[in-house]
Amino acid sequence: MHFYSLNNPSHKVSFKEAVISGIAPDRGLYFPESIAPLDADFFENITSYSKQEIAFQAIHQFVKNDIDAITLQEIIAKTLDFEFPLVELEENVATLELFHGPTMAFKDVGARFMANCLGQFSNKKEVTVLVATSGDTGGAVANGFLDVEGVQVVILYPSGKVSEIQEKQLTTLGQNITALEVEGTFDDCQKMVKTAFLDDEIALNRNLTSANSINVARWLPQLFYFLLAYKQAKSKGKDIVFSVPSGNFGNICAGMVAQKLGMPVNHFIAATNVNDVVPHYLSSGSYTPKPSKATISNAMDVGDPSNFVRIQHLYDNDFSKLKTVLSSYAFNDTETREAMKKLKSDSDYIADPHGAVGYLGLKEHQKKHPNVYGIFLETAHPVKFLPIVEETLGIRPDIPPQIRAVINKPKKSIKVSDYDALKSFLMKN
């Protein structure tokens, strides 16, 4: 199995090379050269498999040339040592809870998988993981890579645009983790990271890789929990749809790869906040990135989602074909808060703002498709957005032990204003 650049299909590398480099020299995202469907029997009998067995079958074809079966099983066991419960809330509505890991966000899966892969590949040669975060990626990456031998982690995050708990999770660990606080937006952080990868001067001093979902080892393993959700919902005997709170679009793209593997799910809903580049594209046919806007669902504040090109490629860059499998709707903060209130009053369920956007997207889809069994992803524990939850619902959720462990630790960050400041840091440290 090779991975090729979406900007230049003739540029092919191994899984190991794609993980270590993060992004192709031409700035293209890496993509697997083929996706072989799994046997139909696998999906027919999926309820008899453990979550580790499901994950192994799903990812093996993509990594087998660089990771032997026993090592892969060990990596998966370390990645999936927590649960992914499907919680029914209404008739034909359930949520897949992805916040039972160490940093209480869906990104724990990809960050852990990538950290273990990179630990295998580094061969004691120091690698710098350079990553931009709009919220949860930073904490998940910091936790996943903490104390991994041969790996230094540098996390860029937008000052004042992540929640207090998210900030504590990425700024309090120390050791091999450094947080850079950027005067700007997530899009600014992401642009700085991409520019650094193509800077020859930096390349002479550091071996850079990325832990954003542009990296195949961060992106692909997210397909695991879509399959685990299907396992839990299969007995319903209904058409299943997924509604995914979407910012950079790596998560929903991984779900679509699961579909390409043969998962019997025929539709996805990309639910966004007012950063509506993709909803606008699907309604108009015009893809127009624009500066991101700050919202209460901050992890989705992305004005130029880098993974959407992978989704387009999955469907042969055919707009008509893509529209048969993907719908997208945008919602503002007022609508998000109303959804949080509705979920609490009707189902006694406390959702975070991102999950609430996912719920809204599902309900919008069900207006025309009332009989589908809808699963929306709850991507982070509501306590990670405590001020918003308290202000909206008038309640204070209990603080889980994962959060208590960092909430009172002192923040340590380095402020940077522009790319030159980032480059100076990377060249000197």
C-alpha positions as CSV (number, residue, x, y, z in Angstrom):
1,M,0.0,0.0,0.0
2,H,1.3,3.4,-1.0
3,F,0.0,6.9,-0.2
4,Y,0.2,9.6,-2.8
5,S,-0.1,13.3,-2.8
6,L,-3.5,14.7,-3.9
7,N,-1.6,17.4,-5.7
8,N,0.6,15.0,-7.6
9,P,-0.6,11.3,-7.8
10,S,2.8,10.3,-9.2
11,H,4.4,11.2,-5.8
12,K,4.0,8.0,-3.8
13,V,5.4,7.1,-0.4
14,S,4.9,4.3,2.2
15,F,2.6,4.7,5.2
16,K,5.7,5.2,7.4
17,E,7.0,8.0,5.1
18,A,3.6,9.6,5.0
19,V,3.4,9.6,8.8
20,I,6.9,11.0,9.3
21,S,6.6,13.7,6.7
22,G,2.9,14.6,7.5
23,I,2.3,16.5,4.3
24,A,3.8,16.0,0.8
25,P,6.5,18.4,-0.5
26,D,4.0,19.9,-2.8
27,R,1.7,20.6,0.1
28,G,-0.7,17.9,-1.0
29,L,-2.4,15.7,1.6
30,Y,-1.5,12.0,1.4
31,F,-4.2,9.5,0.4
32,P,-4.2,5.7,0.2
33,E,-3.8,4.4,-3.4
34,S,-6.7,2.0,-2.9
35,I,-9.4,1.1,-0.4
36,A,-10.3,-2.5,-0.6
37,P,-13.8,-3.3,0.8
38,L,-13.9,-5.8,3.6
39,D,-15.8,-9.1,3.2
40,A,-19.6,-8.8,3.5
41,D,-19.4,-11.5,6.2
42,F,-17.4,-9.1,8.4
43,F,-20.3,-6.6,8.5
44,E,-22.9,-9.4,8.8
45,N,-21.1,-10.8,11.9
46,I,-19.7,-7.5,13.3
47,T,-21.5,-7.9,16.6
48,S,-19.4,-10.9,17.4
49,Y,-16.1,-9.0,17.1
50,S,-14.4,-7.0,19.8
51,K,-13.6,-3.3,19.2
52,Q,-9.9,-4.2,18.8
53,E,-10.7,-6.9,16.2
54,I,-12.9,-4.5,14.3
55,A,-10.2,-1.8,14.3
56,F,-7.5,-4.3,13.1
57,Q,-9.6,-5.5,10.2
58,A,-10.3,-1.9,9.2
59,I,-6.8,-0.4,9.3
60,H,-4.6,-3.4,8.5
61,Q,-4.6,-3.0,4.7
62,F,-3.3,0.6,5.0
63,V,-0.4,-0.1,7.4
64,K,0.6,-3.7,6.9
65,N,3.8,-3.0,4.9
66,D,5.2,-1.0,7.7
67,I,3.7,-2.4,10.9
68,D,3.5,-6.1,11.5
69,A,0.3,-7.7,12.8
70,I,1.4,-8.2,16.4
71,T,2.7,-4.6,16.7
72,L,-0.5,-3.3,15.1
73,Q,-2.6,-5.3,17.6
74,E,-0.6,-3.7,20.5
75,I,-1.0,-0.2,19.1
76,I,-4.8,-0.7,18.7
77,A,-5.0,-2.1,22.3
78,K,-3.3,1.0,23.6
79,T,-5.5,3.3,21.4
80,L,-8.9,1.8,22.2
81,D,-8.7,1.1,26.0
82,F,-12.0,3.0,26.7
83,E,-15.6,2.7,25.5
84,F,-17.6,4.3,22.8
85,P,-21.2,4.0,24.0
86,L,-24.2,4.6,21.7
87,V,-26.9,6.4,23.8
88,E,-30.5,6.5,22.6
89,L,-32.2,9.8,23.3
90,E,-35.3,9.8,21.1
91,E,-37.0,7.5,18.7
92,N,-34.5,7.1,15.8
93,V,-32.0,9.4,17.5
94,A,-28.9,8.3,19.3
95,T,-25.6,9.9,20.1
96,L,-22.2,8.2,19.9
97,E,-20.1,9.4,22.9
98,L,-16.5,9.9,22.0
99,F,-15.4,11.6,25.2
100,H,-14.5,8.7,27.5
101,G,-10.7,8.8,26.7
102,P,-7.9,10.6,28.6
103,T,-8.6,14.1,27.3
104,M,-12.4,13.6,26.9
105,A,-12.5,14.3,23.2
106,F,-12.8,12.3,20.0
107,K,-9.3,13.2,19.0
108,D,-7.8,10.8,21.6
109,V,-8.2,8.0,19.1
110,G,-6.2,9.5,16.3
111,A,-3.6,11.1,18.6
112,R,-2.9,7.9,20.5
113,F,-2.7,5.8,17.3
114,M,-0.3,8.3,15.7
115,A,1.8,8.6,18.8
116,N,2.3,4.9,18.9
117,C,3.1,4.7,15.2
118,L,5.6,7.5,15.4
119,G,7.2,5.8,18.4
120,Q,7.7,2.8,16.2
121,F,9.1,4.8,13.3
122,S,11.4,7.3,15.0
123,N,14.3,4.9,15.5
124,K,15.5,7.2,18.3
125,K,16.0,10.0,15.7
126,E,14.3,13.0,17.2
127,V,11.2,14.2,15.4
128,T,9.3,17.4,16.1
129,V,5.5,17.1,15.9
130,L,4.2,20.5,14.8
131,V,0.4,20.9,15.2
132,A,-2.3,23.6,15.1
133,T,-5.4,23.3,17.2
134,S,-8.8,25.0,17.4
135,G,-9.5,23.3,20.7
136,D,-9.4,19.5,21.3
137,T,-6.5,18.5,19.0
138,G,-3.9,20.2,21.2
139,G,-4.9,18.4,24.4
140,A,-5.2,15.0,22.7
141,V,-1.9,15.4,21.0
142,A,-0.2,16.6,24.1
143,N,-1.5,13.6,26.1
144,G,-0.9,11.1,23.4
145,F,2.8,12.1,22.8
146,L,3.7,12.9,26.4
147,D,7.1,11.4,27.2
148,V,7.3,9.5,23.9
149,E,11.0,8.9,23.3
150,G,12.5,10.9,20.4
151,V,9.5,13.1,19.9
152,Q,9.2,16.9,20.7
153,V,5.7,18.4,20.4
154,V,5.0,22.1,19.5
155,I,1.3,23.1,19.6
156,L,0.0,26.3,18.1
157,Y,-3.3,27.6,19.4
158,P,-5.3,30.8,18.9
159,S,-5.1,33.1,22.0
160,G,-8.4,33.5,23.7
161,K,-10.3,31.2,21.3
162,V,-10.1,27.9,23.1
163,S,-11.9,27.1,26.3
164,E,-10.1,27.3,29.6
165,I,-10.0,23.6,30.1
166,Q,-8.8,23.0,26.5
167,E,-6.0,25.5,27.2
168,K,-5.0,23.8,30.4
169,Q,-4.8,20.4,28.7
170,L,-2.3,21.6,26.2
171,T,-0.3,24.1,28.3
172,T,0.3,22.3,31.6
173,L,2.1,19.1,30.8
174,G,5.6,20.3,30.1
175,Q,8.3,17.8,29.5
176,N,8.4,17.3,25.7
177,I,5.3,19.4,25.1
178,T,5.6,23.2,24.2
179,A,2.5,25.4,23.6
180,L,2.7,28.5,21.4
181,E,-0.1,31.0,21.9
182,V,-0.8,32.7,18.6
183,E,-2.3,36.2,18.2
184,G,-4.8,35.2,15.5
185,T,-7.3,32.5,14.5
186,F,-7.0,28.7,14.0
187,D,-6.7,29.3,10.3
188,D,-3.6,31.5,11.0
189,C,-2.2,28.7,13.1
190,Q,-2.8,26.1,10.4
191,K,-1.3,28.3,7.8
192,M,1.9,28.8,9.9
193,V,2.2,25.1,10.4
194,K,1.9,24.4,6.6
195,T,4.4,27.1,5.8
196,A,6.9,25.7,8.3
197,F,6.8,22.3,6.6
198,L,8.0,23.8,3.3
199,D,10.7,26.0,4.8
200,D,14.1,24.5,3.8
201,E,16.0,26.3,6.6
202,I,13.8,24.6,9.2
203,A,14.1,21.3,7.4
204,L,17.9,21.5,7.9
205,N,17.5,21.8,11.6
206,R,14.4,19.7,12.5
207,N,12.6,16.7,11.3
208,L,9.0,18.0,11.2
209,T,5.8,16.1,11.1
210,S,2.2,17.0,11.8
211,A,-0.4,15.6,14.2
212,N,-3.3,17.5,12.7
213,S,-5.8,15.4,10.7
214,I,-3.8,16.2,7.6
215,N,-1.5,13.4,8.9
216,V,-2.8,10.0,7.7
217,A,-2.0,8.4,11.1
218,R,-4.2,10.9,12.9
219,W,-7.0,10.9,10.3
220,L,-7.6,7.3,9.3
221,P,-8.0,5.7,12.7
222,Q,-11.1,7.8,13.3
223,L,-13.0,5.4,11.1
224,F,-12.8,2.9,14.0
225,Y,-15.6,4.4,16.0
226,F,-18.0,4.7,13.0
227,L,-17.7,0.9,12.7
228,L,-18.2,0.5,16.5
229,A,-21.4,2.7,16.2
230,Y,-22.6,0.5,13.4
231,K,-22.0,-2.6,15.5
232,Q,-24.2,-1.2,18.2
233,A,-27.0,0.1,15.8
234,K,-27.1,-2.9,13.4
235,S,-29.9,-4.7,15.3
236,K,-32.2,-1.7,14.6
237,G,-32.7,-3.0,11.1
238,K,-33.0,0.5,9.7
239,D,-31.1,2.8,7.3
240,I,-28.4,4.5,9.4
241,V,-27.1,8.0,8.9
242,F,-24.4,9.8,10.7
243,S,-24.4,13.5,11.6
244,V,-20.9,14.8,12.3
245,P,-20.1,18.2,13.9
246,S,-17.5,19.3,11.3
247,G,-14.7,21.9,11.3
248,N,-11.7,20.6,9.4
249,F,-13.7,17.7,8.0
250,G,-11.2,14.9,8.9
251,N,-13.7,13.1,11.2
252,I,-16.5,12.8,8.7
253,C,-14.0,11.9,6.0
254,A,-12.8,9.0,8.1
255,G,-16.5,7.9,8.4
256,M,-16.8,8.0,4.6
257,V,-13.7,5.7,4.3
258,A,-15.5,3.3,6.6
259,Q,-18.4,3.4,4.1
260,K,-15.9,2.7,1.3
261,L,-14.8,-0.4,3.3
262,G,-18.4,-1.6,3.0
263,M,-20.1,-0.2,6.2
264,P,-23.8,-0.3,5.3
265,V,-24.4,3.4,5.9
266,N,-25.6,5.4,2.9
267,H,-25.6,9.0,4.1
268,F,-23.6,11.5,6.2
269,I,-24.6,15.0,7.4
270,A,-21.8,17.6,8.0
271,A,-23.2,19.9,10.6
272,T,-21.3,23.1,10.9
273,N,-21.6,26.4,12.9
274,V,-21.7,29.7,11.0
275,N,-18.4,28.8,9.3
276,D,-20.4,27.4,6.4
277,V,-18.0,26.9,3.5
278,V,-19.2,23.4,2.9
279,P,-22.9,24.0,3.3
280,H,-22.6,26.9,0.9
281,Y,-20.7,24.7,-1.5
282,L,-23.3,21.9,-1.5
283,S,-26.1,24.4,-2.1
284,S,-24.3,26.5,-4.7
285,G,-21.6,24.5,-6.3
286,S,-19.1,27.2,-5.4
287,Y,-16.3,26.3,-2.9
288,T,-15.1,29.6,-1.4
289,P,-12.9,29.6,1.7
290,K,-13.2,32.6,4.0
291,P,-11.9,33.9,7.3
292,S,-13.3,31.9,10.2
293,K,-15.7,33.4,12.7
294,A,-15.6,32.8,16.5
295,T,-18.5,30.8,17.9
296,I,-19.4,28.8,21.1
297,S,-18.5,25.6,19.2
298,N,-14.9,26.8,18.8
299,A,-13.3,23.5,17.6
300,M,-15.4,24.0,14.4
301,D,-14.3,27.6,13.7
302,V,-12.5,26.7,10.5
303,G,-12.9,28.9,7.3
304,D,-10.8,26.7,5.0
305,P,-11.3,23.0,6.0
306,S,-8.1,21.2,4.8
307,N,-9.6,17.7,4.7
308,F,-12.5,18.5,2.4
309,V,-10.2,17.8,-0.6
310,R,-10.0,14.2,0.6
311,I,-13.8,14.0,0.7
312,Q,-14.0,15.3,-2.9
313,H,-11.3,12.8,-3.9
314,L,-13.3,9.9,-2.3
315,Y,-16.1,10.7,-4.7
316,D,-13.9,11.3,-7.8
317,N,-14.3,15.0,-7.6
318,D,-17.9,14.5,-8.8
319,F,-20.2,17.1,-7.3
320,S,-23.4,15.2,-8.2
321,K,-22.0,11.9,-6.7
322,L,-20.9,13.7,-3.5
323,K,-24.4,15.2,-3.0
324,T,-26.0,11.7,-3.0
325,V,-24.0,10.8,0.2
326,L,-23.4,14.1,1.9
327,S,-25.7,16.8,3.2
328,S,-24.5,19.8,5.1
329,Y,-26.3,22.4,7.3
330,A,-25.1,25.4,9.2
331,F,-26.4,26.7,12.6
332,N,-25.7,29.8,14.6
333,D,-25.0,30.1,18.4
334,T,-28.6,30.8,19.3
335,E,-29.8,27.7,17.5
336,T,-27.0,25.7,19.2
337,R,-28.0,26.9,22.7
338,E,-31.7,26.0,22.0
339,A,-30.6,22.5,20.9
340,M,-28.7,22.1,24.2
341,K,-31.8,23.2,26.1
342,K,-34.0,20.8,24.1
343,L,-31.8,17.8,24.7
344,K,-31.7,18.6,28.4
345,S,-35.4,19.1,28.8
346,D,-36.6,16.3,26.5
347,S,-34.0,13.6,27.1
348,D,-32.2,14.8,30.3
349,Y,-29.0,14.8,28.3
350,I,-26.2,17.4,28.6
351,A,-24.6,18.0,25.3
352,D,-21.6,20.1,24.5
353,P,-22.1,22.8,21.8
354,H,-20.5,20.7,19.1
355,G,-22.7,17.7,19.8
356,A,-25.7,20.1,19.8
357,V,-24.7,21.2,16.3
358,G,-24.6,17.5,15.3
359,Y,-28.0,17.0,16.7
360,L,-29.4,20.0,14.8
361,G,-28.0,18.6,11.6
362,L,-29.6,15.2,12.1
363,K,-33.0,16.7,12.9
364,E,-32.8,18.8,9.8
365,H,-32.1,15.7,7.7
366,Q,-34.9,13.8,9.4
367,K,-37.5,16.4,8.3
368,K,-37.4,14.7,4.9
369,H,-36.2,11.3,6.0
370,P,-38.1,10.6,9.2
371,N,-37.6,6.8,9.3
372,V,-33.8,6.7,9.3
373,Y,-31.9,5.8,12.4
374,G,-29.8,8.9,13.1
375,I,-26.5,8.9,15.1
376,F,-24.9,12.2,15.9
377,L,-21.4,12.4,17.3
378,E,-20.9,13.9,20.7
379,T,-17.2,14.8,20.2
380,A,-16.3,16.2,23.6
381,H,-17.5,16.1,27.2
382,P,-19.7,19.1,28.1
383,V,-17.4,20.0,31.0
384,K,-14.8,21.1,28.5
385,F,-17.1,24.0,27.7
386,L,-18.2,24.6,31.3
387,P,-19.0,28.4,31.0
388,I,-21.2,27.8,28.0
389,V,-23.0,24.9,29.6
390,E,-23.6,26.8,32.8
391,E,-24.8,29.9,31.1
392,T,-27.1,28.0,28.7
393,L,-28.5,25.3,31.0
394,G,-28.0,26.8,34.5
395,I,-26.3,23.7,35.8
396,R,-22.7,22.7,36.5
397,P,-21.7,19.2,35.5
398,D,-19.5,17.2,37.8
399,I,-15.8,17.6,37.0
400,P,-14.4,14.3,35.8
401,P,-11.0,13.1,37.2
402,Q,-9.3,13.6,33.8
403,I,-10.1,17.4,34.0
404,R,-9.4,17.7,37.8
405,A,-5.9,16.5,37.1
406,V,-5.0,19.6,35.0
407,I,-7.5,22.4,35.9
408,N,-5.4,23.8,38.8
409,K,-2.0,23.5,37.1
410,P,-0.2,26.7,36.0
411,K,-0.4,27.5,32.3
412,K,2.9,27.7,30.4
413,S,2.8,29.1,26.9
414,I,5.0,31.2,24.6
415,K,3.3,34.0,22.7
416,V,4.1,34.3,19.0
417,S,2.7,36.9,16.7
418,D,3.5,35.7,13.2
419,Y,5.3,33.1,11.1
420,D,8.7,34.7,11.6
421,A,8.3,34.3,15.4
422,L,7.4,30.6,14.9
423,K,10.4,30.1,12.7
424,S,12.7,31.8,15.1
425,F,11.5,29.5,17.9
426,L,12.0,26.4,15.8
427,M,15.4,27.4,14.7
428,K,16.7,28.2,18.2
429,N,15.1,25.5,20.3
